[in-house]
Amino acid sequence: MPKRILQGTVTSDKNEQTITVLVERRFKHPLLQKTVRKSKKYRAHDAANKFKVGDTVRIEECAPISKTKRWTVVTEASA
């Protein structure tokens, strides 16, 4: 099964080797046909501590690293 890759914005970099990434998804409501925005935060492993708040990054699924980390940073997303 392929690993999922998501793109989002870094909202926190306070922890060592960990960043919090806000991923937003948009979809049409099945009944109302209105575009709905939903967001979710993921904790991702950043071994080099190189990403800061506001950066746009791509994260990839991985084996559990800690209690809350199941994602790792792949690259900084291009604009």
N, C-alpha and C positions, 0 to 999 in steps of 0.2 A: 504494500500500500504506500503511495507516495506521501511524503511529508508536506503538510500544509505550510504555505508561506503567506504571511499577512504583512500589511504596510500600515504604519501608524506614526504618531507623534510622541516623543519622549516627554512625560509629564513629571518625572522625578528621577534624580540620579544620586540621592543622598546615601544609599547603601553601597557598600563595597562590592564591586563586581556585579551589581544588579541595577537594572533600570526598569521603570514602569512605563509601559507603552499603551497609549489610548488608541484603540482601533475602532473606526467608525464604519458602519455599513449602512447602505441605503437600499430600500426595497419598496415596492408598491404594496399598499395595504390590500389584502385580497378582496375585501368587500367595498371599501370606500374609494379605492383606486388613487389614494393620495400617497405621495412619496413620504416615507417615514424614515427618520434617522435614529439609529440605535448605536450605542457605543459600549465598549467593554474594555476593561484594563487588564493587561497581561504583564506578568513579571518576567523579564528576560535576562539571560546571563550575558554580561559584558565584561569579558576577562581583562581587557586592557583599560577599562574605565575611560574610554575615549569619547563616548557620546554624552552630550549635555542636554539640558531642558530645551525644548523647541526643535531639536533635530528630527528629521523624518527618516525613519529606519525601516528595514525589512527584518522580520523575525521568522524563524523556522522552528517547527516542532522538534523536540528531542526527548531523550529519556529523562526522567525526573532527576534534577540536579539537587533540589532541596524540597522542603515541604510545599512551597508555593511556586517554584520555578520549573516549568516544563517547556520553555522556549529559549532559544539562543539567537543573538543578533547575527544576521548574515552580512549585510552591508548597509551603508547609508543609502537611502533611496534617492534617485536622481529626480530633479524637479520636472 
